[in-house]
């Protein structure tokens, strides 16, 4: 959160959202009672179904949670613990729309975008990256189609295999996605989807630049505040990998909004 002290945790198998105070190491439950269901309520009177992704709004007042097992996106008022369902029908299918008229299938990682106006959602089971306007609850598809594949392209002409997490860059120009065994980038202005690091080959950890690197089921990606370094949780290799990313303004040959896997 903005206080720099509190971390929100999606405690998936306990079906709870927890908070961790970094100064005291004290862990408390924000919402959920351990029952696997998507039920609105306050604090322990609310229920989550396999919460996987959690992200706080820029003002630190609201948390958004992907209930993967319930196929919905939840909203938590942090001060009160009030939990409501923001979007998703609860049916594991695909549909754009407003609020409960939209549908997700195994939504996973979340990221804030657009100065806190929207969520980016890794809709894993639908092989798409979705957007959710947090004010209107309008859900739209940012990139990906019905194909379960790795294919570069523009917006819905691109394909994803099994996108598990998504993270917008600090400058808001691009997003990185953990998809299968590689990380991919999305230009948030043009919606161009392209490979960032790794390739489709499952591999024992291999350091290298761009497609020469190898990951095995990377699950989470994060930027340092300056955007110059990317951390990747390389789950099946049991390692944390770093990618030296240089903002493309450092390199006149690069397209603005993209990153390259080499220092300036």
N, C-alpha and C positions, 0 to 999 in steps of 0.2 A: 504494500500500500504506500501511499504518499509519505507516511510517517517514517519510512525507511526502517521500521522496526517489525512490522507485522507481515507475515507471509500467509497467504491463503492456500489450503491444500485440499485437493479433491481426493478424499480417502475412499477410493473406488469400492473395494470389497467390503468396507464397513458401511457403505451407502450413506456417508456423511460428508459435509464440508467442514473442515477444521481450520483453526487459526493458530499460528505459531509465533510467539514473541521471541525475536532473535536475541534480546538482551537477557531474558530470564529463562528461556527455553521452555516456557509454559505453553502447553497445548490445550486449547479449549474447543468445544464443538459449537459451530455457528448454527448449523441446521442439520436435520436428519435424526432418526432414532434407530437406525440399523436395519430397518425394514426396507426391502427392495421394492419400492413403488414410487410413483411420481405424484405426490399428494401435496397440494398447497397448504400453507399454515405458517405458524411462527415457531422458530427454533426447533426444538425436539418434537413439536407437533407436526412439523412438515416431514416429508419423506422423499428420498432420492433413490433412483434406480441406476446403480453403477455410474456415479458421476466421474467423468474422466478429465474434462477440461474446466478450468476456472480462471477467470481474469477479472480484474477490478477496473472500474471506470477511472478516467484520469483524475477526477476529484476525490476518489477514494471512498465514495459514499455507497456505491452499488457494486455487487459482484454478479457476474453472469456465469452460469454453469451448464455444461452439456451433460445431460442425463443420457448416457449412451444406451443403457438398457431400456429406458422409457421413450427414446427417440424424440426428445424434446429439449428445448433451451429454457432454462429457468433464470429468474431474476431474484436476487437477495438484497434487501435493504440492510446494509451491514450494521447500522446502529440499533436496529430493532430485531433483526433476524427474520423478518417477514419474507416468505418465499412465495412467488407466484410463477405460473407458467407463461413465458413470453411468446413462444412460438412452437409449433409442432402439434400435429394431430394425435401423436402417440402411436400411430401406425407406421410400421417400417416400410415405407414406400417413398416415392419422390413426387413433390409438387411445390411449385412456387406459389406464393400467396401471402395473405395477411394473417398473422397470428396462428390460430389453430387450423386455418385453411391450408397452411403450408405443411409439408411432411419431410422428415429426415429419416435416414436409416443409419443407425450407429454413429451419430455425431460425436466427434472426438475433440481435437484441439481447437482452441479459441484464441483470437487476438483482437484487440481494439484497433480501429482504423478511423480515418477521417476525423481526427481531433475528438474522438470519443463518440461520434455520431453513429458509428456502425460497428458491428462485429463481423470478423471473418471467421468462417466455420469450416473445418475440415469434415465434410460429410462423407465419412469413410465408406460406408456401405453403398452409397450412391456414386462413389468415385468422382466427386465434384467438390469444388470450393464454392461455398455459398456466402451471401452477405445478408445481414439482418440489421435493419434500421431500428435502433433501440427506442426511438420515440414513436414510430408508426407501427412497429412490429412487422414491416414489410420484408419478406424473404425473397431474394432473387439469386439466380445462378451467376457467379462471377466467371468461372472457368470450368471446363470439363463437360463431357457428354455421357451418354449411357454406356460407352465402351469401357471395359476394364482393361486398360492398356496404358503404356507410356508413350505419349505422342505430343510433340511440340506443336504449337499453333496459336491462334488468336482466340481468346475467350472460350466459347463453347465448341470451337473447332479443335481445341486441344483435348487430350485424354489423360486421365489419371488412373493408376492401378489401385492403390489403397491408401489415399492420403490420410495420415494419422495426426499430423499437427501442422499448424500454419502460424507464422509470425510476421507481422508487418515490420519493416525497417524503421529505425528512429526518425528518418526524414519523411516517412510516409509515402515514398515513391514506389516501393516494391514490397513484395512479401516472399518469404521462403516457405517451402512446403516439404515435409518429409513424406516421400512417396515410394513405397516398396523399399528398394535398396539404394536410393539416391535422394539427393535434395534438389529441388527445382525452384525456379524463380518465376514470379509473376510481376510484370510491369503494371502497376495499379492505374496507370493512365491509359496505356494502349491495350492492356490485357494480354500482352504477348507472354506466352508460357515457354520457358526454355530450361535446359539442364543447367544446374549450378555446380554441383560436385558429385562425383560418383557416377555409376552407370547402373544398368539393370542387372548386372551380374552380382550374385551373392558372393561376398568374399571375406576371407580373413582380413583383418584390418591392414590396409595398405595406405601409407602416406603418399601424397602426390598432388599435382595440380589438376583441378577440374575433373575430367572424366578418368584420369589416371588413378584417382583415389578410389578406395573400396570401402563400402559400409555393409553392415549386415543388419537389416531392419532398424534403421535410425528412427527414433520415436519423437524426439523433442529438439527444437532448434530455438536458439535465443541469440540476441545481439547484445554487445556491450553498448552503453549509452551513446558513445560516439559513432557507432555503426562500423567500426574498423575491424572488429573481430566477431566471428560467429562461433558459437558453441553448439555442438551436436551430440546428443545422447545416442551413442551407437549401441543399441540395446543388446543385440545378440553377440556382439564382440566385447561386451562388458567394459566399454571405455567411453570416456568423454573426449571428443575430437575437437580441435579448433581449426577454423578456416580463417586465414588472414585475408580479409576482404577490404579492398580499397574502393572508396566511393568513386564512381566513374568520372567525377569531375577532375580527378587527378590524371586521367588519361584521355587525351583528346580523341582517341580512336574509339572510345567506348560510347555506347548509347546512354544518354542520361537516364538515371533511374535503375541502372543495373549495377551489379557488383562483379568483380573478377576475383578469382582465387589466387591472387599473387599480390605482393606488396607494391606500393607505388615506387 
